[in-house]
């Protein structure tokens, strides 16, 4: 009876595939658009927004070559395309990321459906909702497209390796691999599972599939050749990256990507374990739709799940730069591997896939009512001390490297020119160990209206000014080392205001 019920559900979901996927898409796109509309842009996203407001693609490319943003241009170009239709509001600027996550989920669904059943496939599509990927699905940065292109590349390779519609999947493989590198340099990790799978396939068949290798190598050559000026610029800066990679990043990356998934379904794991025990005692017939997975796909999947390890190794020995979100394609890999592994372990316990799907859907639907309580936030509205300072004659300097850009972006238009960031790559390197953000700021000021001035020039022309401190930075430490007069003018949550005077003390006062 359980076997028939599970088979009936899988058959129903398969027959109604189109309406099921439409409903899935609505359940994703409507809430994610609402989340995006309530969330203010943060530092990195504002770089994207400001770049796409430049007058042309040529100017955009020129700004990248000048060092404004070390990310390659594809996500920015996609955002520019959206801007021509919908502008750069909090939803429109995040459309490429939102679509990218959605495409990744559909690619995961297709991959699992062709190796399992429709129940498993739908469960797989919901897995990324409980990872860090969901948060990055509504950020105006490259990570949504990064996941989509990785999932599509792996799907195209797997289908081409099986000999299915190679005239479609080989070009798709080349395009997605090339586009992946044009979107994010760490998309180079996506090549590793394909190389591992092809190596295993060649050993087992004693034949090299030259068509696949030609496509893979050609995509790498094309991407690196066209991106060479940006690659060279990026490589020159990684020695002073804001965090240094270490072996500890491996565990931190897995926790960052999958900590929510691991901690959200304890009761589901217990139920599935009980079903496995029951199946061992009263086994059902094996699900005929669970076909054997080829060994080369298993090898590729194992390497794909290990992408955080490979990313850290790449950073330690080549790039010198890594943060956990650079391994985001691993989410697509786990979303495929987890349901199929559970199904293979429980192939005589057919209700396991039903329990997995029910748990994922119920948890996601349960999170939706909380959206109605989300209030749009304005980063500047909660900082009246900063607003009063900007309205007072004189200049206000923002000392926080990460917070300045967001506060400037959301400041009232008339007050924006009064809020300035002081940049000095040498001082930033001395005090913080990294000069990247100050170099980015100086380049940004050459292409956009963001008020950035060099520290020495500013202090030569301003004897009195105010510093609004929010977040970390080097400016206050430098001013203290210069023994200037610093008086605290006020506090508010997350910020402090200082009156700074470079004038010498009156005679007789020490």
N, C-alpha and C positions, 0 to 999 in steps of 0.2 A: 504493500500500500504506500509507504513513504517513497519508494522508488518511482511508482507511477505518478504520485503527486509532484515530485521533483521534475520528472520528465515532462509532465504536462505544463508546468510553469516555464521550463526552458523552451518548449515548443511554442507556447503562447508568446513569450517575449521575442522569439525569433520571427514568428509570423507577423507580429505587430511591430517589427523593428523600427520602421519609420516613425510612427506616432510615439513609440517609446523614446527614441532618440530626440524627437522634437520636445517632448515633455522634459527629458533630461536637460536639454539645452536651455529651455525656459527657466527651469529650476536653478540653473547656474547663472545665466546671463542677467536676469532681473535682479536678484540679490547682489550680484557682484557690481552691477552698475550703481545700485544704491550705496553700497559700501564706498565705491570710488567717489561718488558725489559728496560724501560726508568727510572724506579724508583730505586734509591739506597736503599740498606737495611738500616733500622734504628735500634736503640739500641736493642729492643726486638727480632727482626728478626735475628740479628747477633748471639744471644744466640742459636737460633734454628740451624743456619748454622754451628756454631762451634761444637755443640753437635753431629750433624749428621756426622761430619768429624772424630769423635772418632772411633777407630778401630773396635769396636764390640758393639752389643746390651748390653752385660754385662758391658762394660765401660760406655755406655750411661746411663744405669740404676744406676751404681755406682755414676756417676756425679750428677744425680738427687738426690740421697740419701745424697750426700754431700752438697746439697743446692745451686747448680749452677743455677737452674731454678725451680721456684715453680709450674710451669704448669705440669700437669700429662703427661705421655709419648706418647699418641697415635699419636698426630700430628707429633711429632718428629720421631716416628717409621715409619709413612707413608712417611715422607720426606726422611728418610734413604732408603726406598724402591725405591723411585724415583731416588735418587742419584746413585744407582747401575746401572741405565740405562742412566741417563741424567746429572749427576753431580749436583752441587749446585749453578748454575748460577742464575741470578735474575728471570728467568722464571721457571726453574726447581724446585727451592726451594719453589716456591709458587704454584706448581701444586696441592697439597692437598687442599689448600684454594680455588683455582679456581674451582676445581671439586666439592668441597663441596657446594659452592654457586650455581653452575649449578644443582646439585642434589636437593638442596632445592627448586629451582625454578620449577623443574619438579615435585617434590612432591606437591608443592602448586597447580600446574596445575592439577594434578590428583585429588586432594582433591576437588577442585572447579568444575572440569568437572563432577564428580560424584554427585554433588549437584546442578549443574546449567547447563550451556551450554558451547560450545567450545569457544565462543566469550568471555564470562566472564573468562573462565579458562586461556586463553591466556593473557587477561588483568591482571589477578592476577599474572601470571608469570613475568610480566614486572614491577609490583609494587616495588619489592626490588631494582630495578635499581636506584630508586630515594630516597633511604634511605642510612644511614651510612653503611649498610651491603655491598654495592657495593664497597666502598673503602677498606673494610677488605676482599674482595674477592680476592685481590692480595697482601696479606701480609702473610709472612711465620710464622704465628701464628695460634692458634687453632680455630679461630672464623669462618672460612669457614666451617670446619667440624662440628663445634658446631651447626650451623644453619641447616646443612643437616641432622644430626642425630636427632635433635629436630623435624624437619618437618616429617621425616620418622617415628619416634616414634608415633607422633600424628596421622599420617595417618594409621599406623598399628593398633593403639588402636581403632580408629573410625570404621575401617572396621571390626575388630574382634567383636566390640560391636554390630555391625549390623548383625553379624552371617555370614559374608562373608569369605569364605576360611580361616577358623580359623587355619587350619593346617599350613598355610603359615604365616598369620599375627601375631599369638601369638609368634612363635619363632622370627619373625622380631621385634616385640615389645621388647622382652627381650634383643636381641642382640644390638639394637640401644640404649636402655636405659643404658646398661652396658658400651657400647663403648662411650656414651656421657660423663659419669663420668670419664672414662679413658682419655678423651680428655680435659675436663675442669670441675673443681669442681662445678662451678655454673650451670652446667647442671642439678644439683639437682632440679633447678626450673622447669625443664621440667616435673617432676613428679606431680606437683601441679594441672595442668589442668586435667590430667588423673585421679587423685584421686577425684577431684571435679565432673568430669563427671560420674565416677563409683558410687559415693555416690548418685547422683541424679538418676542414672539408678536403683540402688538398692532400693531406696525409692519408685520410681514409679512402679517397677515391683514386689516389695516385695520379691526380691530374690537377693542374692549376687552371682556374677559371680566369683566363686572361681578360675577358670582357669586364669582369668585376674589378680586377686590379687596375685596368686602364682607367676606368671611370673614377675609382678612388684616388689614384695618383694624380690624374688630370685635375680633379677638383681641388686638391691640395696645392698643386702648382699654380692654378689659375687664381685661387684666393690669395696666396702669399705674394704673387707677382703684382696683383692690382692693389694690395694693401701695403706694399713694402714701405712707403714713406711713413705710414702710421705705425707699422710694426717697429721700425727703427726708432721712432720717437718714444714709443711706449717702452721698448727694451732699455732705453737710456735712463729711464726714470725708476725702474723697479728696484734698483739698489737702495733707494731711499723710500721704499713703500712704507705706508703708515703702520703696518704690523708685519713682523717677521714670521715666516712660516716655521713650524716645528712639527715634530712627530705627534705631539698632543693634538694637533688640528684634526687628525683622523677621527678620533672619538668625538671631538667637539662637532665635527661636521655631520656625523651620523645622528648625534643627539639633536642638532639644529634641524636637520631635514626630517627626521622621523620620530622625534621624541613625543610629539602629540599623538601620532598613530599608535605608538607602543603603549602609551598610557591611557588610551581612551576606551579600550575594548577588552578589559580583563574578564568581564562576565561572558563575553562572546567566546573568548578562548576556552573558558571552562565548559561552555555548552558544546563547542565543537569537539573538545577532548572527550566529553561524555558520549557523543555520537560515534567517535572513533572506537571507543571501547565497546559500545553496543554493536558496531559493525564487525568488530573482531569476533564477538560472540555469536551474532546472527548476521552473517554477511549477505549482502544483496548482490545482484548481478552487476558486473562492471558497466559503467556508463559507456555506451558504444561511441559517443561523440568525443571522448577523450583519446585522441589518437596519440601514438608515441611521438615524443619530441625528438627531432634529429639531434645527434650528438654535437654537431657544429653549432646549433642554436643554443644548446645548453652551455657550451663553452663561451659563446658570446654573451649570454645572459649573466654568467658568473662574473665575467670581466666588467660588464655594465654595472652590476651591483657594487663592484669594487671601485667605481670611479672616484669616490672620495679619497681612497688610498692613492690611486694614480695621480690625482690632482695635487696632493701634498708632496708626493715624490717629484712631480714635475716642478713644483715651486721650489723645493729644496735644492734641486740640482740644475734647474734651467732658468725659470722666470724670476725667482726671488719674491714672488707675490702670490698670495692666496688668501681668500676668505671663504667661509663655508658655502655661500650662495653660488660660487663658481662651479660647484659640483651639482647644480640643480638638475641636469639631465638624469641623474641617478633616480630621481623620483619616478620618471617614466619606466625605468627598468624594474624598480621594485613593484610598481603597480601591475606590471605584467607577470613578474616572477611569483609574487606572493599568492595570488589566487590559483595559478596553475600548480604551484607546489602543494598548496592545501588540497586541491582536487586530486592530485596524483597520490598523495598520502591517504586520502579518504575516498578512493575510487569505488569502494564498496559501502560507503556511507553517504548516499546521495543527498541527504538533507543538509550536509555541511555547506554546500554552496548557497543553499537557500538561507541558512542562518547567517552566513557572511553578508549576503546582499541585504537581508532585512536589518541587520545591525548597522550597516553603513548608511542605508537610506534613512532609518529612524534617527540616527545620530545627527545626520545632516539636516533633516527636516526640523528636528528639535532645536537646532541653532538659529533657524530663521526668525522666530518671533522676537528674538533679542534685537534684531535690526530696527524694529519699530521704536526702540528706546534710544537709538543712536542719534545724537544731536550734532549737526554740522559744527565743526570747530574752526575758530579763527585764531591763529597763533598770536596775532598782535593784540586781540581784544583782551587777553588775559594779562597783558603787560602795560598797565596804565603808566607806570613809572617811566618806561621807555618812550611812550607816546608823549608824555609831558616834556621829557628831555628833548625829543625831536622838535617839539613846538617852541622850544626856548632858543633864542639867538645863540649862534655858535655851532660848532660841529660836535656830533656824537659819534664816537668810534665803537664799533662792535669788536669785541676781543675773541669771541668764540668762533673757531674755524668752521665748525659744522653748523652752528646755529645762525650765524650772521646772514647767510643767503636767504634762508626762509623768512627771517624777521624783516629783512629788507623787501622781499618780494611781496609780503602781505601788509607792509606799512602803507598808510594813505599816500596817494600819488604825490601830493604837494610836499610831503615830508621825506620822500625817498632820497632826494639829493643831499639831505642833511645827515644821512646815516652812511658812514664810510668804513671800509675795512682797510687796515694797514698791512701791507704784505712786504715780506722780506725773506726770500728763500734761505739765505744764509743764516739769519737769526732763527727761522723756523727749524732748520736742521740742527742748530746748536741746542735749542731748548726742548724740542720735541722728538728729534731723531728722524724727522721726515720733512722734506720740502715740497712734496707733491701738491698739497692743497694751495700753498701760496703761489706756486707757479701757475696752477690752474686759475686762480683768482686774477693774477696779472694778465694772463691771456684773455680771460673772460672780459676784463675791462676794455681790452682793445677792440672787442667786437660787439659789446652790448652796453647798455647804460648803467651797469652796476658800478657804483662809486668805489673804486679801489685805488689807493695811492701807495707809493713806496714810503716805508717808515721814515727814512732819513729825510726825504723831501718834505713830508708832512710836519715833522717836529721842527724843521728849520723855519717853517712859515706859520706855525701855530704855537704860541706860548701857553695858551690856555684852551682846554677842551675837556670833554667828558668821555668816560669809557663806560660802556654798558657791557658787563661781563655775564655771559650765559654760555655754559659749556666750557670745554678746555681750549687752551690756546697759549701762545707764548708771550703775548703783549704785556700783560701785567708783570710777569717775571722780568721782562726787559726793563720796564719802567722802574721797578723796584731796584734793579741793579744800577740804574742811572741816578738813583737817589733823588727822584723828583718828588714834589709835594703831591701826596695822594690823600684826599679826604673822602670818606664815604658819604654819599649824598642820599642814599636810600636803598631799601631792600624791597623785593617782591618775590613771590614764589618762582624760583628758577633764574633769578637775575639780581645783580647788584649794580648800582650806579656810583661812579667815582668822579670827583672833580680833580682834574690834573692841572698842575701849574709847573711850567718849566722856567719860570722867572726866578732869578736869584733872590734869596731871602734878604729883607731890608738890613741895613747896617746895624750891627749890635744884636741881631736876633740869630740864635744858633739852634 
